[in-house]
Amino acid sequence: MKSKEEFIIMLHAKIDEWNGEIDRLSAKAAQVEAESRQEYYAQLAELKSKRAQLEEKLEKVQRSGEDAWKDLRSGIELTLDTMADTLKSAASRFK
């Protein structure tokens, strides 16, 4: 099991990775035809919303005590899985 500090570092790394992917997809969305652009931007908005949820949970972990953060962990792991799936889906649509 990861320590609280290791978990926080992993979350920061994931958020940084996803920020790069969202930026890449945003650049791609700007280059598509207008009718497709709305779909791209809707998908990007969903990704940004999920990223914001993860950032909020990260803040809770950072503020929590050494034992209390473990209670938050399962919810965060679910959010991580959902974000990964959403990002994968968006990337496949944007190809």
N, C-alpha and C positions, 0 to 999 in steps of 0.2 A: 504494500500500500504506500502510496506517495505521501510525503509530508505536506503540510499546508503550503509551505514555501515552494516546494517542487510543483504542486498543483497550480499555484498562482503563476509561476514561470511558464508552465505549459499552456495555461489559458492566454497569457499575454502573447506567446508565440503563435497560437492558433488565430487570435484576433489579428495579429500583424500579417499572417499568411492570408487570411480572408480579406483583409483590407487591400492587399495587392491584387487578389483575384477580382474583387469588386471594381477596383480601378481599371483593370484590364477589360472587364466586361463593359464598363461604362464607356471606355474609349471605342469599343467595338459597336456599342449601341448608337453612338453618335454618327457612325458611318453607314448605317443601314437606311433603307428607304423609309419615308415618313410613316407609311402604314404599319410597318413592322416595328418601328421605333417605340410605339406605345406599349407593345407587348414586352419589349426589352426593358423599358423603364418600370413597368409594373413588376417584373421579376426582380429588378434591382432594388426596388422599394421594399419588397419582401425580404430580400437578403439583408438590407440595411436595418430593417426592423428586428430581425433575428439576431443580428450582430449587436444591436443596442440592448436587447434582452440579456445577451451573454455578458456584456459589459456591466450591466446592472448587477447581475449575479456575482461577477468578479468582485465588484465593490463590496458586496455583502460578505463574501469570503474574507476579503482583506480586513474588514471591520470586525469579523467574528473572532471568538476565542479559539484557542487551539483545539478544543474538543467540539465546539459548536459547528465548525465549518464542515465537519463530516456529515452532519445532517443535510447540508446544502448540496453535497457532492452528487448524489444521485440525480437530482433535478438538473444540475449543471451538465452532467454527462448526457442526459436525455436531450438537452438543448444543443450540445455539441453534435450529437448524432443527427438531429433534425437539420441543423445548419449545414453539416457536411452533405446530407442528402439534397437539400435545396440548392446548394452551390453546384453540386454535380449535375443536377437537373438543368439548372440555368446554363451551365457551360455546354451541355449537350444541345440545348436549344439554340444557342448562339453560334453554333458551328456553321 
